[in-house]
Amino acid sequence: MVVQLQGVRKVFNVGTGIETEVLHGIDLTLLRGDFCAVMGPSGSGKSTLLNIMGLLDRPTSGTLQLMGEETTTLGEADLTRLRGHSIGFVFQYHHLITAFTALENVMMPMLGAAGFPNAQMRQRAEELLESVGLTPWKNNLANNMSGGQQQRVALARALAMNPALLLADEPTGNLDTKSADAVFDLLRRINQEQGTTVLLVTHNPEMARRCDKTIQVVDGLIQA
């Protein structure tokens, strides 16, 4: 088991006149090697669910275990540690540091964990960029790369700490069809070769069909 949610509720503006419950008791388990799509209409709670699974937000009630560790009672320092070592994130917007090279961007998670750069970090970043086909562009500044290349750098960066869980929120939403297919194929290859659990939020039914399982979120609930 990589991640397990039991009875997860999320309420915003608790105790105010605009209190809103977004998630209404989510039960969800992802195993090692799962490759799942999450679909649902806008406002259904997909992003809130992803943020909670990524330890970027806390549930109002319920439990969330990541790699066997109960997270809802952890302090911020322990959440940061667990998130940094167990979860990789790929977003619709790549969020690269444009003044840094592709290689430097991929090194950032490792630098954050260790506090200083070393040769092993550089080697790991170079290997990751090679795995996504970007070795010739490793020294290019991020803002001098195409959208598809930037998203592949973001994917390499997400894998820097060898996470067990990769959360991808509309990672191909801003890409042309060819680039989107290339990014999806990379996600699938990482899933198959490394056993990384992948949860992909998408509005694209064709992309969802290429995943092993689709989770439908409607009105804050997972539809059976």
N, C-alpha and C positions, 0 to 999 in steps of 0.2 A: 504494500500500500504506500503510495506516494503522498496523497492528500485525501482527507476525509472530512466532510462537513456533515454535521448532524443538527437538525433543527435550527439552522442559522436564520436569524431575523435581523433586519437592518431598519432602524427607524431614525429619520432625520428630524432635527428641531424638537427633541424630546421635551415634553412638558410645556410646550408653547401652543398657541392657537393655530399654528400651521404645522403641527406634527404630522409627518408623513411616513408611513411604513412602505418600504420599497421591496424588501424581501420578506416572504411570509412563512419561513420555515423550510429552508433548503436542505435536502439530504443528497449528498453526492460523494462518490468515491472514485478516485482515479488510481489505476494500478501502473506499475512500471511498464513502459512501452505503449501505453494507450495513446491513440491519435484521434482527438475528438474535435468536432466543430460545435460551436455554440451559436445558435440562431435565435431570432426573436425580433419583434417590432421595436422601433425606437421607444425608449421609456419603459421597456419591459423589466429592466434591472440587470441587463447583461454586464454593463460596465461596473456597476456596484458589486456584482458577484465576482468579477475579475479582480477588482481592487482588494476585496476581502481575501480571496484566495492568494493574492500576491503579497499579503501582509502590509498593504498600503493603507488599509482602513480596518477598523475593528468591528465585529458584529455586535449588535445590541444584546443579543442572547444567542445561545447555542454554542457548539464547540467546533473547533477547527484543528485537526491534527496534520502536521507536515512532517513527513519522514518519521512518524511515530511519536512526535513531540507535540503535546498540547500547547497551543499558542495563545489562547485567549487569556491566560494568566501571566504571560511573559511581560516584562518591562520593555521599554523602547530599545534599550541597548541590546537585549537578547533578540528582539524581533529583527533589528537591523542585521545582527550577525547571521541569523537563520536565513533571512531573505537574501543576503549577499552571497551565501554559500550554496543555497538550494534552489533558487529561482532565477531564471533569466527572463527578461522582458523585451518584446519587440512591439513597437507601436506603429500606428498608421503614419505618424510623422517621426522620422528616424531619430531626432533629438541628438544629432552628432554635434560635437564642438567644432564649429566651422573653421576656426583658426588652427586646428590640429590636423595632422595627417591621419590617413586611414589607420596606420600602425599605432599611432599615439591614442587614437580613439579606442581601439580594441584593448589597449593596455590599461585603460582607466579603471575598470573594476578590480584588476589585480593590484594596481597602485593604491587604490583605496583600502584594500585589505591589508597590504604589507607596509604601506607608508612611504616606500621609496622604490625606485625602479632598479631592476637587476637584469642580468643576461637571460635568466630563465623566463622572465616575463616577455622579453622581446622575442625569444624563440617561440613561445606559446602563441603570441600574437601573429607572428609570421606564419606559423602552421595553420592557424585559423583562417587567415586571409588566403592562404593557398587552397584551403578546403572549399572556400566559396569563390575561387577563381579570380582573385584580385591581386595576386602577387605583383604583376606589372604596375599596379596603381598604389602600392603600399605607402609610397612617400608622397602621394598627391594629397593636397589639402582637401578636406571633405567638401568644401563648397566648389571645388573644381571637378566634381564627379557627377555622373548622371543620377537620376532618381533611383534607378534600379541598382546602381553600384552603391549608392549611399545606404539603401536598405540592406544590401548584402553585408556592408560594414557593420550595420546595426545588429544583424544576426550574428556575425562573428563576435561582436562585443558581448552579446547576450550569452554566448557560450564560453566566455573567458574563464569562468569559475567552474566549468563542467557541471552545470546545474542538473538536478534530477527532474525539474519541472520547468517547461518553457511555456510562458503565457504570451500569446500573440494577439493583439487587439487590432483587427483590420489591417494586417501588415502589408496587404497588396492593394489597399483602397485607393492609393494615389498613383498606381503604376499602370503602364500600358499592359496589354494582354501578354505579350512576350515576356516582359520583366516580371509580371505577376506569376506566370507559370514557372519561371526560373526560381523565384523565391519559394514558391510552394514546394517545388521539387527538392530544394535544399532542406526545407523543414522535414519533408518525408525521409530524405536520406539520413538526416541526423537522428530521426526517430528510429529508423531501422538499424542503423549501424551502431549507435551508441545506447539504444534503449531509452532515450530521453522521452519522458511523457510530454506530449504537446497538447495544449488546449488553444484552439484557434477560434476567435470571434470573427464572424463574417456575415455579410448580407448577401453573399454570392451563392445561390443554390448549387451551381455546378461545382464550386470549390468544396462545399459541404459534402456533396456526394462522393468526392474523392477521399474523404476522411473515413475512418473505420466506424465512427459512431457520431450521431448528431444529437445534441442536447437542445431541446426547444425550451426557451424561457418566455413565459407569457404572464404578464401581470404579477411578476415577482414570484412565480412558481415554476417548477420544472414540470412540463407536461409528460405524462407517461406515454 
